[in-house]
């Protein structure tokens, strides 16, 4: 499979017929057809149905499915050719769980880029277990997680801890300290924070999923808090950020779960200097959270 073969296939798709594609590539129609045939032979299936007398091409079902793969293949080729032009020592590859990336990292990224305009950031949202794998493989330089695991090749370092609090809409009837046993679980916006929170939640509410809404996308939380009488239990960093844009109450819980601990992972010793710069900016943002304990 060559770049020329993939390029020929995509040009045929773009132009809709063989003759126009060949003209655009500045090759003959037989040469273009040979490229397509070679590609089909290597793949082991037909990409294009060839019918005499019909100018416009017709893709097979495999051909339609192959289009995004072909585009990705070309993209990888372009990236590979540009490797020599990239200063990888100036690029910090970061991963994070959703709640941190949604409610803490945006300001961190902005401040980091202002402080270090010659540095570059590459960010990915990953679950904790995914981050261990990518850090171990050297694909990620630093990852922020909530579920710590054992790894002999990756350092798991406490970053900060924060209390879990109760939040609801400003017009809801909830007031004062919240006793978990008085809560109606059928009004809960359920979010998966960490294993410790899950155990606490099961103790008070059982293991039957009777929530109002289950979310694994943090950005939707603010929208659902507008529903009458719904409530959620969230880390303080989430509550404070939401309160800046939405009218909500932040209340304490009489018997809360353990504070949520956030960790970071790293393995690439060559980028320690760049990682330290990022952690310094992150530390300043974390300091804005009420009742936070910082371990840096």
C-alpha positions in Angstrom: 0.0 0.0 0.0 1.6 3.2 -1.2 0.8 6.9 -0.8 0.3 7.1 -4.6 -2.3 4.3 -4.4 -4.2 5.9 -1.6 -4.0 9.3 -3.3 -5.4 7.8 -6.5 -8.3 6.3 -4.6 -9.2 9.6 -2.8 -8.9 11.6 -6.1 -11.3 9.2 -7.8 -13.8 9.8 -4.9 -13.3 13.5 -5.1 -13.8 13.8 -8.9 -16.4 11.1 -9.3 -14.8 9.4 -12.3 -11.6 7.9 -13.5 -10.8 10.3 -16.3 -11.1 13.5 -14.3 -9.1 11.9 -11.4 -6.3 10.9 -13.8 -6.3 14.4 -15.3 -6.0 16.0 -11.9 -3.1 13.7 -10.9 -1.4 14.3 -14.3 -1.3 10.5 -15.1 -3.0 8.4 -17.7 -6.3 6.5 -17.0 -4.6 3.1 -17.3 -1.9 4.2 -14.8 -4.6 5.3 -12.3 -6.5 2.1 -12.8 -3.4 0.1 -12.1 -2.9 2.0 -8.8 -6.5 1.3 -7.8 -6.2 -2.4 -8.8 -2.9 -2.8 -6.8 -4.6 -1.3 -3.8 -7.6 -3.6 -4.1 -5.3 -6.6 -4.5 -3.4 -5.8 -1.3 -6.5 -5.1 0.7 -8.2 -8.3 -0.6 -11.5 -6.6 -1.6 -12.9 -4.4 -4.3 -13.2 -0.7 -3.7 -14.9 0.4 -6.9 -17.5 -1.3 -9.1 -16.4 -1.0 -12.7 -19.2 -1.0 -15.2 -18.7 -0.5 -19.0 -20.3 2.6 -20.4 -20.7 4.3 -17.1 -18.4 7.2 -16.5 -19.2 7.9 -12.8 -17.7 5.6 -10.3 -19.7 3.5 -7.9 -18.1 2.5 -4.6 -18.6 -0.9 -3.0 -19.6 -1.1 0.6 -16.0 -1.8 1.5 -14.9 1.2 -0.6 -17.3 3.5 1.4 -15.9 2.1 4.7 -12.3 2.6 3.4 -12.6 6.3 2.8 -12.0 7.5 6.4 -9.1 5.0 6.7 -7.5 6.3 3.5 -7.8 9.9 4.8 -6.2 8.9 8.1 -3.4 7.1 6.2 -2.6 10.3 4.2 -2.7 12.3 7.4 -0.2 10.0 9.0 2.1 10.3 6.0 2.0 14.1 6.2 2.9 14.0 9.9 5.7 11.5 9.3 7.2 13.7 6.7 7.2 16.7 9.1 8.9 14.9 12.0 12.2 16.6 11.3 10.6 20.0 11.5 9.1 19.5 15.0 11.0 20.4 18.2 9.5 17.7 20.5 11.4 19.0 23.5 9.1 22.1 23.4 5.9 20.1 23.1 4.1 19.0 26.3 1.7 16.1 25.8 -1.0 16.2 28.5 -3.9 14.0 29.4 -6.6 14.5 32.0 -9.9 13.1 33.3 -12.9 15.1 32.2 -13.7 17.0 35.4 -10.2 18.5 35.6 -10.1 19.3 31.9 -13.5 21.0 32.0 -13.3 23.0 35.3 -9.6 23.6 36.0 -7.4 23.2 32.9 -8.8 25.9 30.6 -7.4 28.7 32.7 -4.2 26.7 33.3 -3.6 26.3 29.5 -4.2 30.0 28.9 -1.8 31.1 31.6 0.8 28.5 30.6 0.8 29.8 27.0 1.1 33.4 28.2 4.0 32.5 30.4 5.8 30.3 27.9 4.8 31.4 24.4 7.6 29.3 22.8 6.1 26.1 24.2 3.4 24.0 22.7 0.6 21.9 24.2 -1.0 18.7 23.0 -4.0 17.7 25.1 -6.2 14.5 25.3 -9.1 13.5 27.5 -8.4 10.0 28.9 -9.8 7.9 31.7 -7.3 7.1 34.5 -6.6 3.6 33.3 -5.9 4.8 29.8 -3.5 7.4 31.0 -1.3 4.8 32.7 -1.0 3.0 29.4 -0.2 6.1 27.3 2.3 7.5 29.9 4.0 4.1 30.0 4.3 4.1 26.2 5.8 7.6 26.2 2.8 9.0 24.3 1.9 11.3 27.2 4.3 13.3 29.3 2.0 14.1 32.2 -1.5 12.9 33.0 -4.0 14.0 35.7 -6.1 11.2 37.1 -8.4 10.3 40.0 -8.1 6.5 40.2 -4.6 5.5 41.2 -3.3 2.2 40.1 -0.1 0.3 40.6 2.5 0.6 37.8 6.2 -0.3 38.0 7.1 2.1 35.2 4.9 5.1 35.9 5.1 7.4 38.9 1.8 8.2 40.6 2.2 11.4 42.6 -0.5 13.1 44.7 -1.4 16.5 43.3 -4.2 17.8 45.6 -7.3 16.8 47.5 -10.7 18.5 47.8 -13.9 18.0 49.6 -17.1 16.6 48.0 -20.1 19.0 48.4 -23.8 19.1 47.6 -25.0 21.3 44.8 -28.5 22.2 43.5 -30.4 24.9 41.7 -30.7 28.3 43.5 -34.5 27.9 43.6 -34.4 24.4 45.1 -35.8 23.8 48.7 -32.5 22.4 50.1 -30.9 24.5 52.9 -28.2 24.1 55.5 -26.1 21.0 56.0 -27.3 18.1 54.0 -28.0 14.7 55.7 -27.6 12.0 53.0 -30.4 9.8 54.4 -32.9 12.7 53.8 -32.1 12.9 50.1 -34.3 11.5 47.4 -32.1 9.4 45.2 -34.5 9.7 42.3 -33.6 13.4 42.0 -29.9 12.8 41.7 -27.6 13.7 38.9 -25.2 10.8 39.2 -21.5 11.2 38.2 -18.7 8.6 38.5 -16.0 10.4 40.6 -13.8 7.6 41.9 -14.0 4.2 43.6 -14.1 5.7 47.1 -17.0 7.9 46.2 -18.8 4.9 44.7 -18.5 3.0 47.9 -19.8 5.9 50.0 -22.7 6.3 47.5 -23.6 2.6 47.7 -23.5 2.7 51.5 -26.1 5.5 51.6 -28.2 4.9 48.6 -27.7 1.2 47.7 -26.5 -0.3 44.5 -29.8 0.0 42.5 -29.5 2.8 39.9 -32.4 5.0 40.8 -30.9 8.3 39.8 -32.7 11.0 37.7 -29.8 11.5 35.3 -26.5 9.7 34.8 -23.7 11.7 33.2 -20.1 11.0 32.1 -19.8 14.3 30.3 -19.0 17.1 32.8 -20.0 19.9 30.5 -23.6 18.8 30.6 -23.9 19.1 34.4 -24.7 22.8 34.5 -27.6 22.4 32.0 -29.3 19.7 34.1 -29.0 21.7 37.4 -31.8 23.9 36.0 -34.3 21.0 36.4 -36.4 21.4 39.5 -35.2 19.7 42.7 -32.3 17.8 41.1 -29.1 17.6 43.0 -25.6 16.3 42.7 -22.5 15.6 44.8 -19.4 17.0 43.2 -15.8 18.0 44.1 -15.4 21.6 45.3 -13.5 22.6 42.2 -16.5 21.7 40.1 -19.0 23.4 42.4 -17.0 26.7 42.5 -16.6 26.8 38.7 -20.2 26.1 38.0 -21.3 28.8 40.6 -19.4 31.4 38.5 -21.8 31.0 35.6 -25.0 29.4 37.1 -27.2 30.2 40.0 -26.6 27.2 42.3 -26.3 26.5 46.0 -23.2 24.9 47.4 -24.0 23.0 50.7 -21.9 20.9 53.0 -22.8 17.2 53.7 -23.1 16.0 57.3 -21.4 12.7 56.6 -19.5 13.2 53.4 -17.4 10.8 51.4 -13.6 11.0 51.6 -12.0 14.0 49.9 -11.3 13.4 46.3 -7.6 13.0 45.7 -6.2 14.0 42.3 -2.9 12.5 41.1 -0.5 13.1 38.3 1.5 10.6 36.3 4.8 11.1 34.6 7.6 8.9 33.1 9.5 11.1 30.6 12.5 12.3 32.6 13.7 14.3 29.6 10.8 16.7 30.0 11.0 17.3 33.8 11.8 21.0 33.3 8.8 21.5 31.1 6.5 19.4 33.4 7.7 21.5 36.4 6.7 24.7 34.5 3.3 23.3 33.8 2.8 22.2 37.4 3.8 25.6 38.7 1.0 27.2 36.6 -1.4 24.5 37.7 -0.6 25.0 41.3 -1.6 28.6 41.2 -5.0 27.7 39.7 -5.6 24.9 42.3 -4.9 27.4 45.1 -8.1 29.2 44.1 -10.2 26.2 45.3 -11.8 26.4 48.8 -10.6 23.9 51.4 -8.1 22.4 49.0 -5.0 20.5 50.2 -2.0 20.8 47.8 0.7 18.2 47.8 3.1 19.8 45.3 
